[in-house]
């Protein structure tokens, strides 16, 4: 279980800045993985496309 607020309350701007940084790094990691393992990412992308195509609203 987590401690109840171990650090002072952060502002929305700080939280958004950290989140933007995290999302940038995540996108960079995805690009790097795609460059290193193109075949695996291609099949994963095709699988994702099929998943989205068969998805019902």
N, C-alpha and C positions, 0 to 999 in steps of 0.2 A: 504494500500500500504506500502511496506517495505521502510525503509530508505536506501539510496544508500551507501552501505559499511559502516556500523556503526563500524565495527572492522577492524583492519589491515588485509591485505591479508594473508591468511593461506597457508602454503606450501602444495604440493601434499602429502608429507609423513604424515603430520598431518591429512589431510582429509582422507587418506587411513586408518590411525590408528583408527580414530573415526568411520569410516564406518565398519571396522573389528570388533570393540568392539560392535557396534550396532547389527551387524549380529550374533555375538556370543550370545548376550543377547536375541535376537529374537529366535534363535534356542533353547536356554535354556527355554524360555517361552513356546515354542511349546511342548517340552518334558514334562514340568511340567503339562501343560494342558492335554496331553495325559495320564499321570499317574493319574490325578485327575478324568478325565471324559473319561474313555476308550471307552464306548459305542458310545458316540457322535463323538469322533475322528475316530473310526472305520468306522462309516457310512459316515463321511466326506471324509475319505480316499477312500472308495468305490465309492462315488460320483465323486471324482476327477479322479479316474481311468476310470470310464465310460465316463467322459467328454473328457479325453485324447484319449480314444479308438474311440470315435465318431468324433473327430476333423479331419477335412480335410485340407491338405496342399494347 
